[in-house]
Amino acid sequence: MVFTLFRPIPVKILPRSGRQQALPILGCRQTQPHQEILEKIMQIPNTNVVKAQTAVIAEFLTSKGLEASQPAILTLLAKLQVAESSVVGAAKVQADAAAENWTASAGAMTDEQYVTRGGNCCPSCGSHDISGGSITVDGRSAYQGVTCADCDAEWNDTYTLTGYDDLEGGIDKDNVDAVVADVKDRGERHGFNVDDEAQANDCVDGSAEILGLTLSDAEKKLAVRQLLE
């Protein structure tokens, strides 16, 4: 999270002498934030953010020989959130407008302008008369050669792996857990331990038969591994 402020934010500070004074702790001009405290805030996990941010600011002030009341710090955080939301929102609107208003006279599109258009046009002339070739996968990335029939431009569309969906089949974790639990239960009742892989395989087969389950090879290997852990 990066806070970008446009004017100083006054906060009530209590010096160790007890006298109150106003200090623009995180105030800054244009886009230069107070890096020292912002870097600390950015390291805070997402859990219990407000409490953690309050503690970080209080610690920072203490290191500077200053003290601030908790209400003053919470007020500061609220103003930071409003300022951040305003700046980020304005920047996005400006970027979207710049992407939508592109013309060929401005030169080749930026990546953002090209992505805004869904990659459905030539980044050089803007024509939609384009054609793509085969997709080549390279690790977690992929690319596809594309050409434009109007200006003869050639380029590569690039893709990045972000996840997967529609998984079907595979390991049935419930069946594996049921077999492992049955083996452990029988071990406790009959007084035996699973000490090696051969014994674990026999026990897995036995429990699967007792429970009326059919495990795949991968499920058997997982069950055996869990028993030997």
N, C-alpha and C positions, 0 to 999 in steps of 0.2 A: 504494500500500500504506500503510495507516494502522495504527500500533501503539498499542494502548490498554492501559496497565498499571494494576494496582491497588496495587502497593507498590514502594518503591525497590528497585533491583537493584544490589547493591554490586559494584564492579569495582576491581581493583587498579590504582592509578595511580602512575606514577613521576614525581614532580616533577623539575625540572631539577637539584635538589640531590642526587638519587639516592635519597632516603628514600621508602619506600613508605607510602601512606596509602589509606584506602578512601573512595570517592566515589560516591554514587548518581547516576550521570550521567543516565540516562534514567528514573529512578524518578519516579513521580508518583502523586498520589492521585486515585481515581475515574477520570474520563475526560479529564484535562487532560494531553496528552503534551508532551514537550519539543519545541516547535514548530520551533525553529531547526535542530536536527539532523534531525528527521523530514522537514522540507521538502526538505532536501538528499537524503536517502535516497529519497524518492518520485520524484526526478528521474532516478534511475539506470535505464538501459535494462535489459531482462530478461536480456541476455546477460551471463554471468559475474557473477551478482548478488552472490554471497558475497564475491568478491574486491573488487568495486566498493564494497559496503557497508563492508567493512573499511577501505578507503582513505578513505572519507568520514568515518567515525568517527575514524580516526587524524588526519585533517586538522583535524577539529573540535577535538579535544583539543589539538593543537599550537597552534591559534589561541588557546586559553585558557591557554597556557603549561604544558601538561601532556603527559605521554607515557604510553602504555599498551602493554603487550606484545601481540603478535599473538594468543597463546592466550587472553588475557583478553578481547580484542575478540570473538574467535570464540565464546567462552563466552557473552558478552553477546548476540550475535546469536541463538544457539541458544535462550536464554531468551526473547528477544523473539518468536521464531517460535512457541514453545509458548504464550506469553501471548496472542499475537494469535489463534492458532487457537482457544484456549479462549474468549476473549471473543466472537469472531465467531460461533462455534458456539452459544454460549449466547444471543446476541442473536437468531439466526435461529430457534432453538427457541421463544423467547419470542414473537417476532413471528408465527410460524406458529400458535402456540396462541391468540394473541389473535384472529387472523383466523378460525380455525375456531370459536371460541366466541362469535361475534357473534350478537346477537339484536336484533330490531327495537326493543326498549326502550332500546338504546344509541344510537339515532339512525341516520342514514344511514351506510352502509358507507364505509370509506376506500377509496381506489383499490386498496391492497394486499389488503384483504378481498374486494373485488369480483373482482380478478384471480385470487385463490386459488380462488375458486369457478368460474373459467372464464367469467365473465360470463353464467352460465346462470340467473340469478335477478334479481329486482328489488332494487336497492340500497337501497330504502326499506323494503319490508315483507318481503323474502326470498322472495316467491312465485316459482314457476317458470312461472306462466301469463303468459308474456311473448311479444311478437312484435316482429320487427324489420322496418324498411323497407329501401329501397334504400341502397346504399353510395355515398357521394360521396368522390371522391379529390381531394385538394388538395396538390399537390407531393409531398412524401415522407410525407404523412399522409393518413388517410382517416377518415371517421366514418359511423356508421349510427344513425339514429333508432330508439329502442326504446320500447315502451309496456308497462305492466303492466295486466292485466285486473282484478286484485284491488283495487288502491288507486289506479288511474288515474294513476300516476306516469309521467312522460316524461323521457327522458334520451338522451344520445348515447354510444354505444360509440366509443372512439377507437382507431385503429390507427396504427402507425408502420412504415415500410418498413425491413426489416432485411436484405434481400438477394433473391436469386432462385434457382430451381432448375429442373431438367428442361429445360435449354437444348438445342434440336435445330437442326440446320442451321447457317446462318451461314458465316463465313469458315473455309476449310480452311487453317490456318496452314502445315501441312506442304507443301501444293501451292504456296503463295506463296513459301515459303522455297526450294523446289526450283527454281522459275522464276528467282528472283533470283540464286541461286547459279549457275545455268546461264548467265545473261546475263553475269555477272562472269567466269566461266570462259572464255566465248567471247571476251570483251573482252581478257583477258590473252593468249589464244592468237593472236588475230588483230590485236591492237594497236589497239583502238579504245576510246574512252571514251563514256559516256552523258552527254551535256551538256544536253539539253533534254527537255521532256515528250513531244514528238512522237517523238523518237528512242527514248525509254524505252518508249513504247507499242508501237512497232514491234518492239523487242527482246523485250518481254514476250510479244507474240503469237508471235514466232518461236520462243522457247524453249518456250512452252506447246505449240506444234505438234510440236517435236522430241521433247518428253517425253510427248506423247500426253495432255496434260491440258487440261481445259476449265475456264477460270476465269470466275467471275461478275464482274459489273461492279465490285462492291466489292473482290473479290480483285485485279483488275487495277489498280484505283486504289491499293491498298495496296502492290502490287509496284512500281508506278511511283514511289510516294513513297519507298520504301526505296532504290530505285536512285538517286534524286536527292538523298538526304540526305548 
